[in-house]
Amino acid sequence: MRVLLIYPPITRYGLDPSEAGSIPPLGLASIAAYAERDGHEVRIVDALTEGFHNRTTLADSGGTQVGLSDDDISKRIEEFRPRVLGISIMFSAYAADGYRMAALAKAVDPTITVVVGGAHVNALTEHTLLGRPEIDLAILGEGELTFSEFLTRIDAGEDWCQIQGIAFARDNDLVRTESRPLIENLDDLPFPARHLLPMELYFSNHENPYVYRNRHTFMLASRGCPKRCIYCSIQSVWSHKWRHHSADYVVRQIEHLVRDYGVGEIHFVDDNLTANPKTAMEIFQTLIERKLDVKWTCPNGTAIWTLDEKLLDVMKTSGCYRLTFGIEAASKETQAYIRKNLNTERARAMLSYANKIGIWTVSTFIFGFPHQTKEDMQDSIRYAISSGTDFATFYSLMPFPKTELWEILKKEDLINEGDFFENIGYYLSTRGLDTTLYKSDEIREMTHLGYKRMLSTQVKRLITNPGHYFRKINSVDDFRYFCKLLGNFLFMARTLMKSAIFGKNRKVGGTVYWQRKAVQRE
């Protein structure tokens, strides 16, 4: 049976379309691999990546669509004539793009069965299905087994309404079936079907100034996270149960990527790569034993509470060149409120040791939690500066629907849910969030202050303590990477100085700065 899977284009509102990024849709690729194993003819259209340099202004919304045009996608559907069309809707900000793909499919052929899945669908199932006859059903939770059973039944002409892990609309009511148990042994899954993806485009579409090697790609070694931070949406798909692939499975997949695609760098996009330090150690030691020439990083962050000097040493030897530390807040009060409960002094020690052994370090912080004061935000800025982290990112809080934080904000009248659902893409793409203490503009101003202070610290460190950086240079490739980072850093510093002198709007490292006050860029 013919099955077409689509990763939609995205629509940007008030944001620079050139800042959009594209990475392989691993969820779709995993579902495709499972369906291929069952004997189905599967294709994937990554509309964002394949049309990455295309820009279309949408007359009805005023947004800028990045990716293949609707006409191009309709032609692809018409040419392949699938029996089933699956659409990934990961982010609520781009949900309307996914809904539009469903309408395109039905316009081409009303008999196509349209299936949707992804984090947004899991969080906002009712919003996704009710009043949208172009969508036949939603897959909830992990998709591989559920989609496989659905394809088997529809191919045989059997009823599928009772299979586990789905939802659909019936007479304008939402029907949910029994939840499907999580996959216990992740090694039972085939490798993601990257042969169905435009892999060369991921390497060439845009240059990332922070990657060590340009031919880099993304993969998962585990699913889920045992922590219960109130702002995280991971439980909507994978719950809080952490499961992992074996070290052999992970390293064989890396060998496949190196051999078949010339990959030189891996980005583990796990929610918590080192949640089980014993398992993590096995993966890193296996990488060392098999002498794979790969660099790796984990941009989503690592389980800081599991780190120690021995694990960091093995991570470095196995190819880790950069680590992200998700600090989020320096104050104990905010840490307790968001239920992260991180020992920030322990994190500081691990940051320091990672720097010492030559790993580049990134720390992330979130501003704008309810009742968080500016003094708390200043604490986070001071922590970033004093910790010795190489880079820091400061985000304005944007809550995910149906998380615990979302429910708190609703109770405190800080979110207008009706307005949010009516203008979901615009809301998440452009607006900050007011809190009980500050307007969103004030919070954005604090994030800009954090970036400015961090840049000033980096200039001072480069002049007064160059050894902080030189200890990370142990090869010609290390030196090239340092020069790459230095060039990007000097560009940002120069732009920041011009902004301070002339008071003009300047873009620094993907963030917009103003001399006196941050305002929304239209």
Phi, psi and omega in degrees: 000142181276129181230125178247128178247133184238129165260115191290163165294171179238153178247127182255138179240115176068012179238154181292114181301333182292344180274357177295142179242158178228133176226158181301132177283088187297327179298311178298319182294326178290316177297320180297318180298319180293320179292322177297321179297331177279358175100007181275153175270114189239140170230152175239133171248107173270088188294330178293311184287317183293333177242036190303328183263006177272139178230126180230125176277124181273120186295326186284332185241342182082359179281169178250117180277130177250120180131188178303146177288162178300323178297317179297319181292318178301320179295322180294321178294316182296322181292321185275329180053062182286153171280325180232137177236122179253140183233129176272122175237088185279316191245133181299329180299334183243022181298321182299329178293320177294318178299322181295325177297321179298317179294322178299316182298315181293329178291325178289315183206105182299344181274351177297134174271119185259124181241138177236155177201174181124173185299317180298317181298321179291322182282324186233059185297315182296315179298327181289320192261318186288130181080011179234078183296345180287346178256123184274322177199162177242142174261127183252140182078205179296141190263338192301305185290321181294314180296322178298313180295321178300314180298319180300316183288318182289328178293327180270359181073024181263160178291135181246004189290348183252002182290153184290147169080031178228168173215150178202164180264137176221117181053042178064019172247150180270129177247125175243134176270176179301141179295146177271134177301150178294152176292121183283314182253098182295340178292347176291342181280139173291162175300148177307144184281071182292340178294346177267358183254155178279071191302320182296331179291328178294330179282332191248346187298320180205148180268131176262117184291353185252000180270148182284318180231138186292326180275078181241155177213180191241148177203167179242134173254350183202171176225143175089175179207133182283347182281167185229047177299137190288345184263355189269139183258008187299330184294341182292336180247310190247000179063190181266005178277122181268126178232155186219154168282158174289160178300321180297316179299314182297313184288325175298323177293322177295319177300319177299318181292321179292315185289314189268339184233002178066028182289137178243356182211137181245134171250107175285118182257028174298153174286334177203085186301321186255026181304325173247102186298331179295314178297316179300317180299320179297319179297312184292322179292325177293322175301318180293315183298323183272001172053047178278131179274077178228146167260156178209160178209170177227087188296337179282353181107168179231163180285093188302325184292347179265351186283144168213176186296322180297314180296317179297322178300315180292322177300315180298314182296328183280353175123001179293125179244346181210137178235140176255127179253111180278083181283311177072316179205140181273333185280143179296326181297313180290322176303317180291321182298316182274359178062030172276320174050049179276138172281098187293333177287323175296319177298320178299318180295319179290323174301314182297318182290320177301316177299319183299321183268005172098016175269130175289142186237140177232135177240141181244145181221148179239130177248140173114016173293149179305135177072001176287128183269166176295329177297321175299317179295320176297324177300319179294320178296316179297321179297315180303317182291315185282339184286340182086009178301143181290319181224154176220142175241139182237114184255144167279135182299131169225108188288149174271138180304140173071008170282168178299322178298320178303315181294324177296315181296324176297314182297329182267011178058035177262353175229131171264098188298323179298314178295322180299311182292330181288326184231049193298317181293313180296319184300309184284334184279331191235332188267141163276191184231129172291151174242185178292342185248329190220155171282159183298326178299322180293323179290317177298324178298325178290323177295321178295321177298319179300315179295318181296314180296322181292319178297319178298320178296320180294322176298313181297318181296320181297326182277315188266339182219061182297339179298334177305322181269323186293334179291348178269359183253108182231007180201171177298319179297321177299319181294319177299318180295318178300317178297322177297314178294320181297318178299317179293321179296316180295324176298315181294318181296317179297318179295320179296318179296319177297321179297319181291324183283314188259349176071023181265158176290126180226146177261124182236110176058037179087002180239143181262131181243146171233153185295316186251315188217137176279131177231161182290129178274125180271000000 
